[in-house]
Amino acid sequence: MTPHKIFLSVLALGVSGLSFPALAQTAMDKPDTPPPPAADPLNAPLVNDSDVALWSATVLPQVLSFGPANYQDVLKSAKAQFTTGGYNDFSVMLQKSKFLDGVVQSKQTLTTKTAGLPRICRQHSDGGVYHWALEVPVLFSYKAETGEESALPYAVSLRIERSNDPQNTQKIAIAGWKNVPMKDDYKPCSFTQQAEINDMLSTLPSDTKYAMEAILKLEDENKALKNQVQVLQSGAR
C-alpha cells in the first residue's frame, strides 16, 4: 500500500470515529452567557424629589453625630453616602469647622438635628449626571463631659447626584457639602443661588466679570432701596 493510500485510510478511520451528535450536544450544553443588565442612566433622576429630601434629612444626622469613642467608625461608614469628591468636601468642612477638634481634643459629643424641611433649590442634568441642590436647616449641638451644651444654627448646602456605585444603594450620593451660618436675614436657597452666580462669574473674562459684578451690585442696591421705600410708604399710611 502506498503512503498516500495509508494516509487516506487513517484519515477515514479517524473521521468515522468522531461523534458529531456528541459535539453538537456539547455545544448546546454551553449556552451563551447573557449580557449584564444595562446600568441606569445617570442623566435621569430615577428618584422622587420627596425621597431625595427625606434621604438628605435622614443622612445628615447620621454622618455628623459622634463622640470621642466612635467618631472614627462613624466617619468611615459615612463614606457609603458620598461620592469621592463629596467625601473630600465633607472632610474639608470638618477641618475648617473645627468639629473634630471639639470632639477629639475637648472630649465633646457632637449631635446634628434637622431643624426644618429640606428645600430643593435646583435640579438639573450636568455633564451627563442628574443633580439636586438642596439646603437643609440644622442644629449642631455640642455636649461637654460636664453636661454643658451649646447649639449652633446652620443651613447645610448639599449637592446630591445620581450614582450607580454599588455602595450607594439609594442610587444617589452626596457630591458637595457646605455649611452656611443661619443668620436672621437668611433666605432659603440664597446660598445656592449666590454659589451659582459665583461659578458663572469665575468663567468670564476679567473685564466682563467686573461689569457683571457691578450690575449685580446695582440690582442688590435697587432691591434694598425699593424695600426702604415700601417701609416708608406703609408707615405714612
Secondary structure, DSSP 8 states (H G I E B T S, - for coil): --HHHHHHHHHHHHHHT--HHHHHHHHHTS-----------TTS--S-HHHHHHHHHHHHHHHT-B-TTTHHHHHHHHGGGB-HHHHHHHHHHHHHHTHHHHHHTS--EEEEEE-S--EEEEEEEETTEEEEEEEEEEEEEEE-TTS-EEEEEEEEEEEEEE---TT-TTSEEEEEEEEEE--TT--TTHHHHHHHHHHHHHTS-HHHHHHHHHHHHHHHHHHHHHHHHHHHHHHH-
